[in-house]
Amino acid sequence: MNERAVIAGGAGFIGSHLCEYFLERSYDVVCVDNLITGAVDNIAHLSGRKEFVFMEHDITGPLRVPGRVNYVLNFASPASPVDYLEHPLETLKVGSFGTYQSLELAKEKGARYFLASTSEVYGDPLVSPQPETYWGNVNSVGPRSVYDEAKRFAEAMTMGYHRFHKVDVRIVRIFNTYGPRMRLNDGRVVPNFILQALHDQPLTVYGDGSQTRSFCYVSDLVEGIYRLLMSDHRGPVNLGNPEERKIIDFARYVIGLSGSRSTIAYSPLPQDDPKQRKPDITLAKGLLGWEPKVSLDQGLKETIAYFAKKK
């Protein structure tokens, strides 16, 4: 009998790739999503498989899944600034009530629980690269706090359930991830730049472009997630690509790779926008034998091709 995984947020960008990954490894998958930022199109190619079930459901309410459950993976949350600024209360609710309800399911079923946390728990970091031991520099009342603090609370609740209820838990902190199935209007830098480049529009760079990001291709991330899930380490563990790039350099790179005639347009830096993002992946390397394999050139070519079909 196949093991069974419940993936909350499974119709989203990363969640849909996870559903695919688990099915390829002979798991039964229950995909749960309320479709606020997820899309049925992301999982349409999986819908005919008997091992795959889709539940349209908001996990801030009771999460009831009949039958056995071996793993509960919580990837349910708006994840881009555009989304969590448009849905601030939903973001706070899914980080709190949604984490509670999904942990309750894991407790009820005796399942291993996996929380998708984020590099945003580090806020606008004062150290670089960011190790898991860094406690962060977060503005708890700024506009981005609805996401940052929701994830920090979710981590605290996950560890509370581990300590008090003995739920077997894993926590990952995900750094900037990109690839096919990102929404065209996602609002994050990769979709923004690619879409603007494909339309020969100016690429919008915030501030002077000296802020940095580190970009990890989705297949690398999903491999790391699975390795952490199957490991004996609770976490948190950083997963991301430590190759740090200035945003202005990244914009020029996208223009060149896409063959675009775009120029650069500068806009004011949003409040609390992190100046640096670079994961310290020493722990992931040592514990999981994991590091990114897909080059930025290869990953961006795949992503640009996907966006070119969708634009």
C-alpha positions as CSV (number, residue, x, y, z in Angstrom):
1,M,0.0,0.0,0.0
2,N,1.4,3.4,-1.0
3,E,2.2,6.0,1.7
4,R,-0.1,9.0,1.6
5,A,0.8,12.7,1.7
6,V,-1.5,15.6,2.2
7,I,-0.1,18.7,0.6
8,A,-1.8,22.0,1.6
9,G,-1.3,24.7,-1.0
10,G,-0.8,21.9,-3.5
11,A,-2.2,23.8,-6.4
12,G,0.3,26.6,-6.0
13,F,3.7,27.1,-7.7
14,I,5.9,25.0,-5.4
15,G,3.0,22.9,-4.1
16,S,2.1,21.6,-7.6
17,H,5.7,20.6,-8.2
18,L,5.6,18.7,-4.9
19,C,2.4,16.9,-5.8
20,E,4.1,15.8,-9.1
21,Y,7.3,14.7,-7.2
22,F,5.4,12.6,-4.7
23,L,3.3,10.9,-7.4
24,E,6.4,10.1,-9.4
25,R,7.7,8.3,-6.3
26,S,4.5,6.2,-5.9
27,Y,2.8,8.1,-3.1
28,D,-0.9,8.8,-2.9
29,V,-1.4,12.5,-2.8
30,V,-4.3,14.6,-1.4
31,C,-3.9,18.2,-2.7
32,V,-5.7,20.8,-0.6
33,D,-6.0,24.4,-1.9
34,N,-8.5,27.2,-1.6
35,L,-7.3,28.7,-4.9
36,I,-6.7,32.2,-3.7
37,T,-3.3,32.2,-5.3
38,G,-3.2,28.6,-6.5
39,A,-4.7,27.4,-9.8
40,V,-6.4,24.3,-11.0
41,D,-4.3,24.6,-14.2
42,N,-1.2,23.8,-12.2
43,I,-2.5,20.3,-11.3
44,A,-4.8,19.6,-14.3
45,H,-2.3,17.1,-15.8
46,L,-2.5,15.1,-12.5
47,S,-6.3,15.0,-12.2
48,G,-6.8,11.7,-14.1
49,R,-4.6,9.7,-11.8
50,K,-6.3,7.4,-9.2
51,E,-3.5,8.2,-6.7
52,F,-4.3,11.9,-6.8
53,V,-7.2,13.7,-5.1
54,F,-7.9,17.4,-5.1
55,M,-9.8,19.1,-2.2
56,E,-10.8,22.7,-2.7
57,H,-10.7,23.8,1.0
58,D,-9.5,26.6,3.1
59,I,-7.3,25.1,5.8
60,T,-8.1,27.9,8.3
61,G,-11.1,25.7,9.0
62,P,-11.1,22.1,10.2
63,L,-9.1,19.9,7.9
64,R,-10.7,16.5,7.6
65,V,-9.1,13.8,5.4
66,P,-10.6,10.3,5.6
67,G,-8.3,7.3,5.8
68,R,-4.6,7.0,6.6
69,V,-2.2,9.9,6.3
70,N,1.6,9.5,6.6
71,Y,2.7,13.0,5.9
72,V,1.1,16.5,6.1
73,L,3.0,19.2,4.2
74,N,1.9,22.8,4.8
75,F,2.6,25.0,1.8
76,A,-0.6,27.0,2.1
77,S,0.0,30.8,2.1
78,P,0.2,33.7,-0.2
79,A,4.0,34.1,-0.8
80,S,4.6,37.2,-2.9
81,P,4.4,40.8,-1.6
82,V,1.7,41.5,-4.1
83,D,-0.4,38.7,-2.7
84,Y,0.1,39.1,1.0
85,L,-0.4,42.9,0.7
86,E,-3.7,42.3,-1.1
87,H,-4.7,39.5,1.3
88,P,-3.1,40.6,4.6
89,L,-5.7,39.0,6.9
90,E,-5.9,35.8,4.9
91,T,-2.1,35.6,5.2
92,L,-2.2,36.0,9.0
93,K,-5.1,33.5,9.3
94,V,-3.4,30.8,7.2
95,G,-0.2,31.2,9.2
96,S,-2.0,30.9,12.5
97,F,-5.3,29.0,12.1
98,G,-4.1,27.1,9.0
99,T,-1.0,25.9,10.8
100,Y,-3.1,24.9,13.8
101,Q,-5.6,22.9,11.7
102,S,-2.9,21.2,9.7
103,L,-1.0,20.3,12.8
104,E,-4.2,18.9,14.3
105,L,-4.6,16.6,11.3
106,A,-1.0,15.4,11.7
107,K,-1.6,14.8,15.4
108,E,-4.8,12.9,14.8
109,K,-3.3,10.7,12.1
110,G,0.1,10.2,13.7
111,A,1.7,11.7,10.6
112,R,5.0,13.5,10.1
113,Y,4.4,17.3,9.7
114,F,6.3,19.6,7.3
115,L,6.1,23.4,7.6
116,A,7.2,25.6,4.6
117,S,8.7,28.6,6.3
118,T,10.6,31.4,4.6
119,S,13.7,33.5,4.5
120,E,11.4,36.4,5.3
121,V,11.6,35.3,9.0
122,Y,15.1,36.9,8.9
123,G,13.5,40.3,7.8
124,D,16.0,42.9,6.6
125,P,19.0,40.9,7.8
126,L,22.0,42.5,9.6
127,V,24.2,39.4,8.8
128,S,25.0,37.8,5.5
129,P,24.8,35.0,4.6
130,Q,21.9,34.2,6.9
131,P,22.4,31.0,9.0
132,E,19.5,29.2,10.8
133,T,20.8,30.5,14.1
134,Y,20.2,34.1,13.1
135,W,17.0,35.4,14.9
136,G,16.3,38.1,12.3
137,N,15.5,41.8,12.0
138,V,11.8,42.1,11.4
139,N,9.6,45.1,11.6
140,S,6.5,43.7,13.4
141,V,4.2,46.5,12.4
142,G,5.4,47.2,8.8
143,P,3.3,46.2,5.7
144,R,5.4,43.0,5.1
145,S,4.9,41.8,8.7
146,V,1.6,40.0,7.9
147,Y,3.8,37.4,6.1
148,D,7.0,37.6,8.1
149,E,5.2,37.3,11.5
150,A,2.7,34.7,10.2
151,K,5.6,32.4,9.3
152,R,7.5,33.1,12.6
153,F,4.3,32.2,14.5
154,A,3.8,29.1,12.4
155,E,7.4,28.0,13.3
156,A,6.6,28.6,17.0
157,M,3.3,26.7,16.8
158,T,5.0,23.8,14.9
159,M,7.6,23.4,17.6
160,G,4.9,23.8,20.3
161,Y,3.1,20.8,18.9
162,H,6.4,18.9,18.7
163,R,7.2,19.6,22.3
164,F,3.8,19.3,23.9
165,H,2.0,16.7,21.6
166,K,5.2,14.9,20.4
167,V,4.2,15.5,16.7
168,D,7.1,14.6,14.4
169,V,7.9,17.9,12.6
170,R,10.2,19.3,10.0
171,I,10.7,23.0,9.2
172,V,12.3,24.5,6.0
173,R,13.1,28.1,5.4
174,I,12.8,28.7,1.7
175,F,14.8,31.4,-0.2
176,N,13.8,32.9,-3.5
177,T,12.6,30.1,-5.8
178,Y,11.6,30.4,-9.4
179,G,10.5,28.2,-12.3
180,P,7.5,27.2,-14.4
181,R,4.0,27.6,-12.9
182,M,4.8,30.9,-11.3
183,R,1.9,33.3,-12.0
184,L,2.5,35.9,-14.6
185,N,1.2,38.6,-12.2
186,D,3.0,37.1,-9.2
187,G,4.7,40.4,-8.4
188,R,8.1,38.9,-7.5
189,V,11.2,39.9,-9.4
190,V,11.6,36.8,-11.7
191,P,8.0,37.0,-13.2
192,N,8.1,40.8,-13.3
193,F,11.4,40.9,-15.2
194,I,10.6,38.1,-17.6
195,L,7.2,39.4,-18.5
196,Q,8.4,42.9,-19.0
197,A,11.3,41.6,-21.1
198,L,9.1,39.4,-23.3
199,H,7.0,42.5,-24.0
200,D,10.1,44.7,-24.6
201,Q,8.9,46.9,-21.7
202,P,11.3,48.6,-19.3
203,L,12.3,46.3,-16.4
204,T,11.2,47.9,-13.1
205,V,14.2,48.0,-10.6
206,Y,13.4,49.2,-7.1
207,G,15.9,51.6,-5.5
208,D,19.3,51.6,-7.2
209,G,19.2,47.9,-7.8
210,S,22.1,47.2,-5.4
211,Q,20.0,45.0,-3.2
212,T,20.7,41.3,-3.6
213,R,18.7,38.1,-4.1
214,S,19.7,34.4,-4.5
215,F,17.6,32.4,-7.0
216,C,17.0,28.7,-6.6
217,Y,15.3,26.7,-9.4
218,V,12.1,24.8,-8.2
219,S,13.3,21.3,-9.0
220,D,16.4,21.8,-6.8
221,L,14.1,23.1,-4.0
222,V,11.7,20.2,-4.2
223,E,14.6,17.7,-4.0
224,G,15.8,19.4,-0.8
225,I,12.3,19.5,0.7
226,Y,12.0,15.7,0.2
227,R,15.4,15.0,1.6
228,L,14.6,17.1,4.7
229,L,11.2,15.4,5.1
230,M,12.9,12.0,5.1
231,S,15.7,13.0,7.4
232,D,15.9,12.8,11.1
233,H,16.4,16.6,11.5
234,R,13.5,18.8,12.6
235,G,15.0,22.0,11.4
236,P,14.8,24.8,10.6
237,V,16.9,24.2,7.5
238,N,17.7,26.9,4.9
239,L,17.1,25.8,1.3
240,G,18.2,28.2,-1.4
241,N,20.9,29.1,-3.8
242,P,23.9,30.9,-2.2
243,E,24.9,32.5,-5.5
244,E,24.1,36.1,-4.6
245,R,23.2,38.6,-7.4
246,K,22.5,42.3,-7.4
247,I,19.0,43.1,-8.8
248,I,20.4,45.5,-11.4
249,D,22.8,42.8,-12.7
250,F,20.0,40.3,-12.7
251,A,17.7,42.6,-14.7
252,R,20.4,43.0,-17.4
253,Y,21.0,39.2,-17.4
254,V,17.2,38.6,-18.1
255,I,17.2,41.2,-20.9
256,G,20.2,39.5,-22.5
257,L,18.9,35.9,-22.1
258,S,15.5,36.7,-23.5
259,G,16.8,38.7,-26.4
260,S,14.7,41.6,-25.3
261,R,15.0,45.3,-26.4
262,S,13.9,46.4,-22.8
263,T,15.6,49.1,-20.9
264,I,15.8,49.7,-17.1
265,A,13.3,51.9,-15.2
266,Y,13.9,52.8,-11.6
267,S,11.2,53.1,-8.9
268,P,11.3,53.9,-5.1
269,L,12.3,51.0,-2.9
270,P,9.2,49.5,-1.1
271,Q,9.2,49.8,2.7
272,D,11.2,47.1,4.6
273,D,12.4,45.6,1.3
274,P,15.3,43.4,2.4
275,K,18.7,44.7,1.2
276,Q,20.3,41.2,1.2
277,R,19.2,37.7,0.7
278,K,21.9,35.0,0.8
279,P,21.3,31.6,2.5
280,D,23.9,29.8,4.5
281,I,23.3,26.2,3.3
282,T,26.1,24.6,5.4
283,L,23.4,22.7,7.4
284,A,21.6,21.4,4.2
285,K,24.9,20.3,2.7
286,G,26.0,18.5,5.8
287,L,22.8,16.9,6.9
288,L,21.0,16.3,3.6
289,G,23.9,16.2,1.1
290,W,22.0,18.8,-0.8
291,E,23.0,21.8,-2.8
292,P,21.5,23.4,-6.0
293,K,22.4,21.8,-9.3
294,V,20.5,23.8,-11.9
295,S,22.4,26.8,-13.2
296,L,20.7,30.2,-13.4
297,D,21.2,30.1,-17.2
298,Q,19.4,26.8,-17.5
299,G,16.7,27.6,-15.0
300,L,15.9,30.9,-16.5
301,K,15.7,29.5,-20.0
302,E,13.1,27.0,-18.8
303,T,11.1,29.7,-17.0
304,I,11.3,32.2,-19.9
305,A,10.0,29.5,-22.3
306,Y,7.1,28.8,-19.9
307,F,6.2,32.5,-19.7
308,A,6.5,32.9,-23.5
309,K,3.7,30.3,-23.9
310,K,1.5,32.0,-21.2
311,K,1.9,35.7,-21.9
